[in-house]
Amino acid sequence: MKLKVGVLGGGSWGTTVASLASRNTETMIWARDTATVTEINEQHTNEKYLPGAKLHSRLTATSDIKALVSSADVLVVGIPSQSFREVLESVKDYVRPWVPVVSLTKGLERTTNKRMTEIIHEVLPGHPTGVLSGPNLAREVMAGHAAASVIAMEDPFILSELQKVFNSGLFRVYTNRDVIGCELGGVLKNIVAIAAGMGDGQGAGVNTRSAIIARGLAESTRLGVAMGGEPQTFAGLAGLGDLVATCTSEQSRNRHVGYHLGKGQTIDEIIESMHMVAEGAKSAPTVIELAKLYDVKMPIAEEVYKVVSGQGSALDAYRGLLRSTAGDELEAG
C-alpha cells in the first residue's frame, strides 16, 4: 500500500520535497496563500519560491490544512521555526495516531531553545518523529541536478519506508538513526554560512572562507556532540555536506545575509528585502545560549550573534576572529 504524504508549507524546500515525493506516491501540499494553491494545481509551478521550475504533474495543493492533515499517512512539516509550534498546535486534533512526522525546518524555537523534533514530540506525543536534511539547494534539485539527503529517525522499519517515499531519480536519500546530529547539523551550518558570507562581502577570499568552514564545522561538532549527536554525523551529508553547500552557493539565504552584512547593510535592511526566511539570523541567539549551557566554545557563532543582534559590524567580527588565539586544532577553541 502506498503512503499518502501531506506537506505543510509552500516555500521553496517544502514545495521541492512535495514534488519529489509525488513521483513515488500520492502527495498534497498545504500553503497559506490561495493564489499559490491555485498556481500549483493549475500551472504546476510556484514562481514566487521556485521561478522557472516545473512541479510534478501529480502534486496537488490545498488551503484546507485540516483536510490535508486528517488524510495523511506521513506528515512533512516545512514551516519556519518561529511558526512551527503554532501550526502543529492548530492541527494536532486531526493527525491520525502513529502517523510519522518529518521536519524539514533547519532552525530552533527562540522562546524555548528547542529543536523542531522536540516540538513535534511535545505537541504530537507518540508519533514517530524524524528529519530530512542535507546539502539540498531547492532550485538545483528542481533543475534535475544530482543531490543527496539524509532521512533520520530512530525506528529502523519506518525509516526504511520513508526512504522509499523521498528517494527519487537523481535525488538520493540515505538513512541515519542520529536524529539529534542530523537536525543540529542543519541548524548550525546556517550560522557558519552567515560568517562565510560576511567574509565574502568584505572580499576576504577563498582562504578565509575555507578556514571559516573548517573551524565552523569543528565548533558545530563540539556543540552537537555535547547535545547528544554522533560525531560522525557532522562529517556526513547533514553536517559537512550541508555546510559546504550553504557557505559557498549564491543561492544560500544565510550566505546572502552574511554577504550583505559584509557590504555594510544592517540585518533589518537585509531581512526586509527577502521573501524567504534565513534561519541562521533567527537561530543565532539560541545557539549562543546553548553553547553557554553546554559550556562549548563557539567563537564564530559568537561573532555572528554580535552582528545580527546589532552589537557590532561584519568588520568587527572579522577583526575579532583574527584576534582570537589559535590553539591546538584538535582541542576545543
GUTOR-542016 format. One record per residue (C-alpha): x, y, z; chain. Coordinates in Angstrom, 3 decimals. Layout:
BEGIN
{node {X Y Z} A}
...
//
This chain:
BEGIN
{node {0.000 0.000 0.000} A}
{node {1.372 3.379 -0.986} A}
{node {1.514 6.051 1.684} A}
{node {-0.336 9.332 1.293} A}
{node {2.007 12.227 2.046} A}
{node {0.876 15.617 3.346} A}
{node {3.340 18.524 3.262} A}
{node {2.804 21.643 5.363} A}
{node {4.453 24.742 3.912} A}
{node {4.561 26.067 0.365} A}
{node {8.045 27.600 0.440} A}
{node {10.928 26.581 -1.805} A}
{node {12.065 23.452 0.036} A}
{node {8.606 22.289 1.111} A}
{node {7.415 22.547 -2.487} A}
{node {10.518 20.748 -3.764} A}
{node {10.121 17.850 -1.334} A}
{node {6.427 17.602 -2.169} A}
{node {7.214 17.451 -5.876} A}
{node {9.843 14.737 -5.290} A}
{node {7.525 12.636 -3.126} A}
{node {4.704 12.930 -5.657} A}
{node {6.833 10.900 -8.101} A}
{node {6.563 7.950 -5.719} A}
{node {3.210 8.306 -4.005} A}
{node {0.098 10.486 -3.664} A}
{node {1.219 13.824 -2.255} A}
{node {-0.618 17.011 -1.315} A}
{node {0.877 20.302 -0.126} A}
{node {-0.732 22.951 2.058} A}
{node {0.005 26.637 1.525} A}
{node {-1.494 29.693 3.241} A}
{node {-1.691 31.680 0.016} A}
{node {-4.707 30.619 -2.047} A}
{node {-3.085 32.049 -5.182} A}
{node {-0.137 29.700 -4.660} A}
{node {-2.536 26.774 -4.243} A}
{node {-4.286 27.642 -7.499} A}
{node {-0.981 28.071 -9.316} A}
{node {0.324 24.673 -8.174} A}
{node {-2.920 22.903 -9.148} A}
{node {-3.400 24.611 -12.500} A}
{node {0.086 25.573 -13.702} A}
{node {2.246 23.077 -11.770} A}
{node {4.556 25.908 -10.735} A}
{node {5.376 28.018 -7.664} A}
{node {7.006 31.039 -9.251} A}
{node {7.383 33.026 -6.026} A}
{node {9.743 30.486 -4.494} A}
{node {10.892 28.356 -7.442} A}
{node {10.951 30.598 -10.516} A}
{node {11.119 28.663 -13.765} A}
{node {10.698 25.238 -12.143} A}
{node {8.035 22.759 -13.225} A}
{node {6.470 20.717 -10.435} A}
{node {5.421 17.101 -10.852} A}
{node {2.017 16.889 -12.507} A}
{node {0.614 14.576 -9.827} A}
{node {1.312 17.030 -6.990} A}
{node {-1.850 18.700 -5.687} A}
{node {-2.250 21.652 -3.322} A}
{node {-4.872 22.825 -0.829} A}
{node {-5.554 25.697 1.558} A}
{node {-7.604 23.371 3.813} A}
{node {-4.976 22.339 6.335} A}
{node {-7.312 20.194 8.443} A}
{node {-8.412 18.110 5.458} A}
{node {-4.794 17.532 4.422} A}
{node {-3.641 16.529 7.900} A}
{node {-6.567 14.213 8.615} A}
{node {-5.928 12.147 5.469} A}
{node {-2.104 11.988 5.608} A}
{node {-0.220 8.752 6.290} A}
{node {3.027 10.743 6.537} A}
{node {3.138 14.383 7.641} A}
{node {6.051 16.538 6.424} A}
{node {6.478 19.946 8.064} A}
{node {8.330 22.727 6.243} A}
{node {7.165 25.653 8.393} A}
{node {9.649 28.337 9.575} A}
{node {10.884 27.661 13.107} A}
{node {9.082 30.534 14.821} A}
{node {5.673 29.411 13.454} A}
{node {6.333 25.672 13.676} A}
{node {4.650 25.057 17.045} A}
{node {1.660 27.270 16.263} A}
{node {0.858 25.387 13.056} A}
{node {1.198 21.978 14.723} A}
{node {-0.990 23.079 17.630} A}
{node {-3.687 24.138 15.156} A}
{node {-3.915 20.653 13.613} A}
{node {-2.949 18.272 16.435} A}
{node {-6.522 17.035 16.856} A}
{node {-6.668 15.989 13.198} A}
{node {-3.463 13.950 12.935} A}
{node {-4.274 10.242 12.993} A}
{node {-2.489 8.067 15.587} A}
{node {1.050 6.853 14.833} A}
{node {1.427 8.931 11.661} A}
{node {5.175 9.684 11.209} A}
{node {6.055 13.395 11.284} A}
{node {9.150 14.598 9.402} A}
{node {10.653 18.065 9.859} A}
{node {12.303 19.986 7.014} A}
{node {12.990 23.056 9.155} A}
{node {16.608 23.943 9.982} A}
{node {16.055 26.202 12.957} A}
{node {15.458 26.405 16.701} A}
{node {12.493 27.783 18.634} A}
{node {13.603 31.086 20.146} A}
{node {11.411 31.029 23.255} A}
{node {12.365 27.501 24.356} A}
{node {15.702 26.740 22.614} A}
{node {14.116 23.515 21.343} A}
{node {14.746 21.623 18.123} A}
{node {11.792 21.062 15.791} A}
{node {11.615 17.336 16.560} A}
{node {11.378 18.172 20.254} A}
{node {8.402 20.405 19.468} A}
{node {6.786 17.574 17.500} A}
{node {7.213 15.246 20.481} A}
{node {5.580 17.826 22.748} A}
{node {2.635 18.677 20.505} A}
{node {2.135 15.205 18.986} A}
{node {3.337 12.718 21.621} A}
{node {3.582 9.120 20.464} A}
{node {4.215 9.928 16.809} A}
{node {7.420 8.650 15.158} A}
{node {9.485 11.766 14.540} A}
{node {12.294 12.422 12.099} A}
{node {14.124 14.941 9.977} A}
{node {15.110 15.229 6.311} A}
{node {18.332 17.196 5.989} A}
{node {21.357 17.613 3.746} A}
{node {23.070 19.790 1.104} A}
{node {19.867 20.470 -0.796} A}
{node {19.545 23.743 -2.698} A}
{node {15.954 23.657 -3.871} A}
{node {16.469 25.211 -7.298} A}
{node {19.254 22.783 -8.200} A}
{node {17.170 19.793 -7.116} A}
{node {14.211 21.040 -9.168} A}
{node {16.543 21.559 -12.142} A}
{node {17.335 17.835 -12.026} A}
{node {20.911 18.050 -10.764} A}
{node {22.160 15.107 -8.714} A}
{node {21.788 15.630 -4.974} A}
{node {21.735 13.618 -1.761} A}
{node {19.986 13.955 1.563} A}
{node {19.546 12.091 4.839} A}
{node {16.327 10.891 6.451} A}
{node {16.864 10.407 10.195} A}
{node {14.526 8.575 12.550} A}
{node {15.002 6.136 15.425} A}
{node {12.617 3.407 14.208} A}
{node {14.504 1.392 11.529} A}
{node {11.380 -0.016 9.843} A}
{node {9.666 3.355 9.433} A}
{node {12.996 4.841 8.371} A}
{node {13.280 2.306 5.556} A}
{node {9.740 3.030 4.344} A}
{node {10.277 6.789 4.405} A}
{node {13.483 6.417 2.422} A}
{node {11.357 4.963 -0.387} A}
{node {8.970 7.933 -0.207} A}
{node {11.658 10.584 -0.700} A}
{node {14.307 8.810 -2.789} A}
{node {13.682 9.844 -6.385} A}
{node {15.849 9.599 -9.507} A}
{node {18.979 11.687 -9.044} A}
{node {17.842 12.712 -5.540} A}
{node {19.409 10.024 -3.355} A}
{node {18.244 9.668 0.235} A}
{node {20.425 7.929 2.829} A}
{node {19.262 6.789 6.267} A}
{node {20.640 7.708 9.691} A}
{node {19.422 6.891 13.212} A}
{node {21.029 10.038 14.691} A}
{node {18.101 12.472 14.713} A}
{node {19.819 14.962 17.021} A}
{node {23.012 15.143 14.979} A}
{node {21.240 15.451 11.627} A}
{node {18.931 18.139 12.957} A}
{node {21.661 20.192 14.619} A}
{node {23.894 19.927 11.553} A}
{node {21.180 21.693 9.567} A}
{node {20.766 24.373 12.221} A}
{node {24.388 25.185 12.981} A}
{node {25.618 25.373 9.394} A}
{node {23.364 28.408 8.894} A}
{node {25.359 30.360 11.489} A}
{node {28.644 29.448 9.820} A}
{node {27.230 30.382 6.407} A}
{node {26.487 33.897 7.654} A}
{node {30.114 34.143 8.786} A}
{node {31.359 32.888 5.415} A}
{node {29.098 35.367 3.651} A}
{node {30.431 38.236 5.767} A}
{node {33.952 37.325 4.694} A}
{node {32.914 37.146 1.036} A}
{node {31.165 40.501 1.316} A}
{node {34.403 42.063 2.537} A}
{node {36.422 40.403 -0.228} A}
{node {38.339 38.193 2.184} A}
{node {38.978 35.410 -0.330} A}
{node {38.832 31.627 -0.579} A}
{node {41.437 31.009 2.129} A}
{node {39.292 32.830 4.670} A}
{node {36.115 31.049 3.573} A}
{node {37.833 27.667 3.823} A}
{node {39.101 28.436 7.305} A}
{node {35.628 29.523 8.418} A}
{node {34.092 26.326 7.044} A}
{node {36.685 24.106 8.753} A}
{node {36.608 25.877 12.107} A}
{node {32.845 26.289 11.884} A}
{node {32.492 22.546 11.431} A}
{node {34.709 21.993 14.477} A}
{node {32.634 24.177 16.774} A}
{node {29.347 22.862 15.387} A}
{node {30.505 19.309 16.049} A}
{node {31.511 20.187 19.611} A}
{node {28.065 21.558 20.422} A}
{node {26.260 18.813 18.522} A}
{node {28.093 16.047 20.366} A}
{node {27.564 17.789 23.711} A}
{node {23.828 17.807 22.983} A}
{node {23.744 14.099 22.157} A}
{node {24.615 13.889 18.466} A}
{node {27.123 11.454 16.965} A}
{node {30.444 12.978 15.805} A}
{node {30.430 11.050 12.505} A}
{node {27.097 12.625 11.563} A}
{node {28.790 16.018 11.349} A}
{node {31.280 14.626 8.816} A}
{node {28.416 13.436 6.606} A}
{node {25.747 14.885 4.342} A}
{node {23.744 16.552 7.122} A}
{node {26.913 18.077 8.549} A}
{node {29.865 18.856 6.293} A}
{node {27.870 18.392 3.080} A}
{node {25.186 20.884 4.048} A}
{node {27.785 23.243 5.490} A}
{node {29.821 23.436 2.275} A}
{node {26.745 23.980 0.100} A}
{node {25.351 26.708 2.342} A}
{node {28.669 28.523 2.753} A}
{node {29.557 28.594 -0.940} A}
{node {26.362 28.872 -3.001} A}
{node {24.935 32.185 -4.144} A}
{node {21.516 30.545 -3.715} A}
{node {22.088 30.205 0.039} A}
{node {19.853 32.572 2.026} A}
{node {22.162 32.606 5.035} A}
{node {25.279 33.299 2.978} A}
{node {23.223 36.035 1.272} A}
{node {22.536 37.621 4.658} A}
{node {26.201 37.438 5.610} A}
{node {27.372 38.807 2.273} A}
{node {25.234 41.921 2.571} A}
{node {26.236 42.367 6.208} A}
{node {29.800 42.315 4.902} A}
{node {28.825 45.057 2.451} A}
{node {27.653 47.245 5.324} A}
{node {23.888 46.734 5.290} A}
{node {22.014 46.233 8.546} A}
{node {20.284 42.967 9.375} A}
{node {16.876 44.680 9.282} A}
{node {17.525 46.075 5.795} A}
{node {18.559 42.647 4.519} A}
{node {15.641 40.725 6.038} A}
{node {13.193 43.348 4.748} A}
{node {14.405 42.756 1.192} A}
{node {13.930 38.952 1.370} A}
{node {10.710 36.981 0.960} A}
{node {12.286 33.762 2.242} A}
{node {13.407 33.051 5.804} A}
{node {17.113 32.912 6.696} A}
{node {17.000 30.700 9.770} A}
{node {20.578 31.448 10.818} A}
{node {19.827 35.014 11.855} A}
{node {16.909 33.817 13.977} A}
{node {18.809 30.882 15.488} A}
{node {21.980 32.766 16.455} A}
{node {20.792 33.938 19.927} A}
{node {19.555 30.425 20.756} A}
{node {22.806 28.815 19.625} A}
{node {24.789 31.118 21.903} A}
{node {22.528 30.253 24.838} A}
{node {23.000 26.543 24.145} A}
{node {26.774 26.981 23.848} A}
{node {26.814 28.578 27.303} A}
{node {24.519 25.894 28.728} A}
{node {26.751 23.089 27.456} A}
{node {29.996 25.010 28.106} A}
{node {31.132 24.832 24.482} A}
{node {33.401 27.459 22.894} A}
{node {31.947 28.802 19.625} A}
{node {33.924 31.913 18.612} A}
{node {32.495 32.080 15.065} A}
{node {28.912 31.788 16.298} A}
{node {29.598 34.450 18.940} A}
{node {30.830 36.932 16.337} A}
{node {27.840 36.219 14.085} A}
{node {25.480 36.732 17.002} A}
{node {27.018 40.135 17.780} A}
{node {26.499 41.286 14.191} A}
{node {22.919 40.026 13.690} A}
{node {21.902 41.430 17.089} A}
{node {23.281 44.879 16.222} A}
{node {26.155 44.742 18.715} A}
{node {28.856 45.006 16.073} A}
{node {29.663 45.087 12.374} A}
{node {30.971 42.456 9.994} A}
{node {34.346 44.201 10.102} A}
{node {34.319 43.969 13.906} A}
{node {33.583 40.233 13.606} A}
{node {36.441 39.718 11.183} A}
{node {38.847 41.548 13.499} A}
{node {37.520 39.618 16.483} A}
{node {38.240 36.284 14.859} A}
{node {41.726 37.430 13.880} A}
{node {42.419 38.435 17.488} A}
{node {41.313 35.066 18.887} A}
{node {44.128 32.798 19.995} A}
{node {44.991 29.879 17.728} A}
{node {45.321 26.781 19.878} A}
{node {45.632 23.064 19.159} A}
{node {43.440 22.276 16.129} A}
{node {42.118 19.086 17.691} A}
{node {41.279 20.702 21.027} A}
{node {38.249 22.861 21.792} A}
{node {38.738 26.520 20.860} A}
//
